[in-house]
Amino acid sequence: MKNTLGYIRVSSVGQLDGDGPDRQRNVILKFVADNPGLELDSMFSEAISGTIDGLDRPEFARLLEYIDNCDQDPVVSGIRFVVIERLDRLARDLMVQEVLIRELAKRKVILYATDQGLVDLVGGDNDPTRKLIRQVIGALAEWEKSNLVRKLRVARERAKAAKGWCGGNAPYGALAGEGPVLDLMVSLRGTMSLRQMADMLNDEGFAKRNGKPWTYNAVGLVLNNRKETVCDNV
């Protein structure tokens, strides 16, 4: 019996064409396939900030309505599980996270994050330690978001004063506005994965030189193929 929904969230419409949704979808599909008690019914995917309340998210609201409708249908047993890639894909604001989890709790739905295994993030309300761990993870995601926003604000300010490339085949970081973004990537290397870095850049509206969203492969190529600049004004 199909009993599971997947929820995918990216922060901008541009990311819908990037690797974020596909990656999340594949991770969720693998998680469901690896756990025999789960059978996927539907996926819900949207581009919206992680700080927006769930009831103001069209697709999350539709997910809740879908659960309600299944519970009222005598032919089906209802949706009992929701799967997300990571907790910060649900929300990047602790208060928003707890509101969304409370909505799922009202419907007696179990929430799994693929990076935490079969740990019920909703049922943790009955376990003070598990609830604390969940809230600490949410608080860290919110802190990380705030810290990155601050760094990106500094990068934007530096980008305004950036000078252009003086000739030759320009590596990433050489063109106006790219240097601060490259510096940010370098400073974050070792503290987050390439995928997390790509998500962060896309969340904050930074695109690749060709205007497309960042992917973890693109971030890796930039970091691994940096070249020494040949002009003092770069």
N, C-alpha and C positions, 0 to 999 in steps of 0.2 A: 504494500500500500504506500503510495507516495505521501510522504510526511514532512518534507524538508523544502525550505526556501533559501535561496542564496541572495545576499544583498551586496551590491558593488557600488562604491562611491569614489568618484574623482572630484576634484575641486573646480574644474573649468570645462567648458564645452570643448575647447581645443584638445583636451586630454582624451576625449572619446575616440579620437583618431590615433591616439598613441598606444603604447603597450600596456598602460595601466589597467584598463578594463579587461583586456584579453588575459593579462597575467593573473588578475584576481579571479576571473572566471575559471581559468585552468586550475588554479590552486584549490578553489572551492570544489570543482568537479572531482579532482583527485582525492580530496578529503572525504567526500561523500562515497566515492568508489572504494576507498580503503576501510570504510566503517560499515559493515553489513547492516546495521540497524537503521541506516539512513537511506532514503530513496528520494532523489530530487524531483520536485514538482515544477517549480518555476524559478527564474532569476529576475531580480529587480535591479536595474542599473540607472544611476543618475549622476549628473555633474552639478555639484552644489558644495558650498563651503562646509567643513566639518564643524563650524560653530553655529550653524543654523539648526533650530529646533526641529525635531522629527516631524511634528505636525505641520510644519511649513515646508517640508520636503515632499513634493508630489509623489515620488515613487515610494518613499517610506510610508507615507500615508496610504498609498494604494496597497502596499504590503500588509499593513494592519487591517485594511478593509477586506483583503483577500482571506486573511486568517479568520476574521469574523464570519465571512460568508461560508467558509468551509466548515466552521463549527456549527453553523445553522443547517447545513445540508445533511439530512439523515442518511444519504447514500455514501458519503465519505466519512472517514474517521477524524478528519481535521489535521491541520498542520501543527506539528509538535516541536519542530526544530527550525532555527534560522542559523545560517552559517555565513561568517564574514572572514576575510583574509586575516585581518589584524584588528585589534580593538580600536586603533586610531582611524580605521576605515569607517567605523561607526560614527565616531565623533572625535574632535580634537579640543573639546571643551568639557571639563569634568561635569559641570551642571547639566549640559546637554546630554552627555553620555548617560547620566543617571536617570534623566527624564525618559530617554528612549528605552532603557532597560526596564524602567517601571511600567511602560506601556506593554512590553513583552511579558512582564511578570503578571500583569492583569489577565493576560490570555493564557497563562500557564505554559508559555513557550520556552524551550531551552535554547540558549544562545551559545554557539561554539565559535571560537576564533581558531583558525587553522594552525596558528603558530603556538597554541597552548593545548592542543590535543582535546580529548573529550572531557573538558572541564566546563561545567555548566556555569556560565557567567551571570545568569539570572538567578538561579537557585542559590547562588552564593549569599543572598540576603539572609538565608537561614543559618549561615555559618559566618560569624563575625570575622574570623581570620581571612576567609576567602573574599569576603566583601571588602576588607581592608586592602588586600592585595590588588583587587580589581580597581579600587579607587586610587591607589598609589600609581598603578599603571596609567590610569586616566590623567592623574595630576602631572605625571612626568610627560605625557604626550602634550598636555596644555603648556607646560613649561618649555618644552622643546620648541613648540610652535611659536611661542612668544619670543624666545631667544633667537630663533631663525628670522622672524620678522624684523627684529632689531638689527641683525647683521645685514639683512637684505636692504633695509632702509639706508644703512651706511654705504652699502654697495651702490645703491641708486645715486646717492649724493656724490660719490666718487665718480660714477659714470658720467655725470653731467660735465665734469671737468676733464674727462679723458680726451686725449689727442689721438689722431688717426695713425694708420700704418704708413711708413715712409717708402714702401716699395717691396717687391718680391712676393713670394707665395706666403701669405699671412697665416700663421698658425692661430688657433683659437686663443683669444686673449689679446691679440694685436690690434683688432679693430676697435673703434670708439665704442665704449660702453661694455666691452667684453672683459677687460682687465679685472675690474672688481668682481665679476661673476667667477672668473677663473680663480682669483685669490680666495674667494669664498669656498669654492670646491676644494682647493688645496688645504684650507684650514679645517675643513670638515672630514677630510680623508682619514680613515682610521677610527672615526667616531660614529659613522653610520655607513650602511651599505650603499652600493651604487644605486640600487633601486630606490632606497629611501631618499638619496640625494636627488635623483631624477624627479621623484614625487614632490619633493620640497620645492624645486625650481619651478615645476609646472604649477603647483598650488599658488605660488606667488607671482605668476604671470610672466616668467622668464621663458623665452623660446630659444631654440637653436638659431644659428645664423640664417638658415633657410626659412625660418618662421614656424617650423614644425615643433611639436612637443619633444621634450627630452626623453630619451630612453636610457636604461642603465648601460647599454652598449655604447651609446654616444658619450655618456659621462666618462666611461672607462677609457675610451679612445682619446678624449681630451686630456685626461690626467696622465695617460701613459705615453702620449706623443707630444708633450710640450717641448718646444724648441727655444733655445736662447734667442732673444730678440736682437736685432742688429742696429737698432737706432736708439738714441738716448731718449727720444720723445715718445716712445711706445709705452 
